[in-house]
Amino acid sequence: MAHGDSTAFGELYRMSAPGLLSHAWRFVRSREAAEEVVQESFIGIWRNAGHFDQSRSQAMTWMSTIVRFKSLDYLRGEKRYRLGPGDHDANGDQPDTAMGPEAAAEMSQQIVIMNYHLASLHPSQRKVIELAYFSELSHSEVAREMIAPLGTVKTHIRRGCASLRKHFESHAIQGQQ
């Protein structure tokens, strides 16, 4: 797909769209809105396929992250649309909640960094974190999904988050030098 293969794109869409639609619905709570979010997400996935690095994260995690951010963008847009005449900030201006190109580029860079750090985790830690944070499952639901004791899942999440924190702190320090 990164080389412009529309057949590969169609296959990816067929295989992943139902799960991504469900993921979007968790945010926007409307089938029509979720379909719009997934459509916009797939446009982004198509355009950025060349930037995906499978050594850093699983494709579904990368795509779920895109859907999550598109869902949040959608909700921000809905909030702005729903603002009434009395909904102004202290200066009397309506807040601008749309993400500009600079913010979108920064968000894209943050996704790349997150995927890089997730790839550094032990596979079991990465999987429980992906399920808990990207799929928004409770710890009990993660335990059922992983067929693992709840205590083990909580330990993997705690240790994985601690490792991510160390990686991010290390990345931030290196970025400052």
N, C-alpha and C positions, 0 to 999 in steps of 0.2 A: 504494500500500500504506500510506503514511503517513496516509491518510485512512480507513483501515479497509476497504479493498477486498480482500475475501478471494479474489477471482479473481486479482488481481495477486499476492497472496501465493502462491497455488497455482502460478502461472506461474514466479515467482521460485524457489520450491522445486523445481519440475520441472527448471529450467535449472541450478541451482547445487548441489543436494543431492549429486549424485555426486562433484563435485570437493571439496566440503566434507567428505564422508564419507572420502575418500582422505586429506585433510589431517588429520582427527581420528585416523584409523588410524595415521598416522606417530607420533603421541604415545602412544596407548593400546594399540596392537598387538592389538586384538581387534575383530572385526566388531561383535559385540553391544555392546561398550562404545562404539565409534565411533558406532553408530546412536543410542545413548542421548545421547552428547555432541551430535550434530547436532540431535536433537530438542530438547534443552534450548537449544541455540544459536538455533534458529529461534523458540522462544518469546521469547527475548531480542531477536531481530531484529524480530519482529512488534511487541513492546512499545516498541522504541526506534526504529522506522522514521522517526518524525517528527523525530528528532534527527540523522539522517544528512544530511550536506551533500555533495552530489556535486561541488561545486567544490573540496573539500578532499581527496577521495580517490575511488578507484573503489569501486563497491559490493562487488565481490568481495574487495578488500583489507580493507574494513571488516568484512565477514562472516567472512573468514578470521581476522582478529584476534579476533573474538568466539569462534570455534571454538577457537582456540589457548588462550585463557584458560579456556574451559569444559573443555577437555581437561586443562589443568593443575589446575583445581579437582577434576576427576574423579580424577586421579592422587593428589592430596593426600588426598582422601576414601578412596581405596583403601589408601593408606599407613596412615592412621589406623585403618582397619578391620582391617588385617593386623597391627597391633601386638599383640604377645603380652604375657604377664604380666611378662616381664623388660624390656620396652621402656618405660622411664620416664625422665623427666628427673631432674636432681639433687635435686629436691624430692619425687620419687616420683610426680609427676603425669604422666599421659600428655599429650603435646603436643596442643594444639588446632590442627589444620591447616585447619579450615573458615574460609572467608572470610566475615566478618560484613558487615552492610549498609554500614557506613562504609567498609570496605576495597573493597567492590564499587563503591560510588559513586566512590571515589578512582580505582579502576581504569578506570571508565567515563570519568572526566575525563581520565585519561592517554591513553586511546584517542582522544578528541577532539583533544587537543593533538598527539598523534603524527600524526593525519590532517592537521591544519592544517599542520604542518611538512613532511610529505611533499608536500603540494600546492604548496609553495614551490619544490620542486626542479625542475630541468630534466626533462622527461618521460622521457628515456633513463636518467637517474640514478634517478628514482623507480621505473621498471620493473625495473631490475636489483636494486635494494634490496628491492623487494617479492618478487621471485623468490628472492633469496638468503635473506632473513630470514623472510618470511611463508610462502613455499612450501618453505623449507628446502632449496633446491637448492644444489649445490656451484657454485663459480665456473665449472667446465667445463660443468656442466649448464645454467647460465644462458647461457653462450656459445652452446651448441647451440640452446637455446630462442630466443635473440635473433638467431641466425644472425650472430654477430659474433665477431671475434677475441678470444681469451682476455685478451690485454693490454688491449684496449679495455674489456672488462667489468670487469676489476680496477680500471682507472683510474676508470670511472664509479662504482663502489662506493666507492672511496677518497674521491673528490671529493664524492660525495653524502653520505657519512657525515661528512665535514668540514663541509659546509654544514649538515647537521642539527645537529651539535654547536654550531655558531655560533648557529643559531636557538634551540636549547634554552637555551644560556647567556644569550642576549638575553632570552628569555622569563622565565628565572629571575630575572634582574636586575630586569626590569620588575615582576615579581610581588613583589619585596622592597620596592619603593618605595611 
